[in-house]
Amino acid sequence: LKNKFGSGFELVVKLSIGSSSSSSSADVQSAVATLIASTSEFVCGMFPSAVLLSENGGLLTYTIPREEMKMGLVFTQLEKSKQALSIEDYAVAQPTLEQVFIRTVNEHTEEGHEESSKR
């Protein structure tokens, strides 16, 4: 199931989001949006087919096709750019069987809803 429906690898990046008491909520949100955009541009520069799956409070999850993944490149480049991109931590892993199953079900459920709404 993982080989047939698995999406390759997942890159999880935790951004360091420091909020000072003098910064307004809008300033912090703007800074976070800028960090997310910069990180996404960086990741897509390394892996053109990378897709941002989720963003939750500075925790970004990307899916990277198996054919594009170069482990040495990702670790080298992330370590070099850790400070510039405000990366607190990162991890590369294959999605779990549960994640593959849930994504596959969601994809097929969404397709079913789209087809039934066209009728």
C-alpha positions in Angstrom: 0.0 0.0 0.0 2.8 2.4 0.9 4.7 1.7 -2.3 1.6 1.9 -4.5 -0.1 4.9 -2.9 2.7 6.5 -0.9 3.7 9.9 -1.9 7.4 9.5 -1.4 8.8 11.4 1.6 7.6 14.0 4.0 9.7 17.0 5.1 8.6 18.5 8.3 10.0 21.9 9.2 9.4 23.7 12.5 10.0 27.4 12.2 11.2 29.4 15.2 8.6 32.0 15.8 9.6 34.4 18.5 7.0 36.8 19.5 8.1 39.8 21.5 5.6 41.6 23.8 6.1 44.8 21.9 5.0 43.2 18.5 1.4 43.4 17.5 -0.5 40.3 16.5 -0.6 41.6 12.9 3.2 42.1 12.8 3.7 38.5 14.1 1.3 37.1 11.6 3.0 39.0 8.8 6.4 37.8 9.9 5.2 34.2 10.1 3.6 34.5 6.6 7.0 35.8 5.3 8.9 32.9 6.9 6.5 30.4 5.5 6.8 31.9 2.0 10.6 32.0 2.2 10.8 28.4 3.4 8.4 27.2 0.8 10.4 28.9 -1.9 13.6 27.4 -0.5 12.1 23.8 -0.4 10.6 24.1 -3.9 13.9 25.4 -5.2 15.5 22.1 -4.0 12.5 19.9 -5.0 10.4 21.5 -7.7 7.5 19.0 -7.2 7.3 19.5 -3.4 3.9 20.4 -2.1 3.0 22.0 1.2 0.6 19.6 2.8 -0.1 21.5 6.0 0.9 24.5 8.0 0.0 24.6 11.6 1.5 27.3 13.9 4.9 27.3 12.1 5.0 23.6 11.6 5.2 23.0 7.8 4.8 19.6 6.2 5.8 19.1 2.6 5.5 16.0 0.5 8.4 15.3 -1.8 8.2 12.6 -4.6 10.5 9.6 -4.1 12.3 10.3 -7.4 13.3 13.8 -6.4 14.5 13.1 -2.8 18.2 13.5 -2.3 18.8 12.9 1.4 22.3 14.4 1.4 21.1 17.6 -0.4 18.2 18.2 2.0 20.2 17.8 5.2 23.2 19.9 3.8 21.0 22.7 2.5 18.7 22.9 5.6 21.7 23.0 7.9 23.3 25.8 5.9 20.0 27.8 5.8 18.8 27.1 9.3 19.5 30.5 10.7 18.5 32.5 7.7 15.1 30.8 7.5 14.5 30.6 11.3 14.3 26.8 11.2 14.2 25.4 14.7 14.0 21.8 13.7 13.3 19.5 10.7 12.8 15.9 9.9 12.6 13.8 6.8 10.6 10.5 6.8 8.4 8.3 4.8 4.7 8.7 5.6 3.2 6.1 7.9 0.8 3.5 6.6 -2.0 5.3 8.5 -1.1 8.6 6.8 -1.1 7.0 3.3 -4.4 5.3 4.0 -6.1 8.5 5.3 -4.8 10.5 2.3 -5.9 7.9 -0.2 -9.4 7.7 1.4 -9.7 11.6 1.4 -8.6 11.8 -2.3 -11.2 9.2 -3.4 -13.9 10.8 -1.2 -13.2 14.2 -2.7 -13.4 12.8 -6.2 -16.7 11.1 -5.3 -18.2 14.4 -4.0 -17.0 16.3 -7.1 -18.6 13.7 -9.5 -21.9 13.6 -7.6 -22.1 17.4 -7.5 -21.7 17.6 -11.3 -24.8 15.5 -11.8 
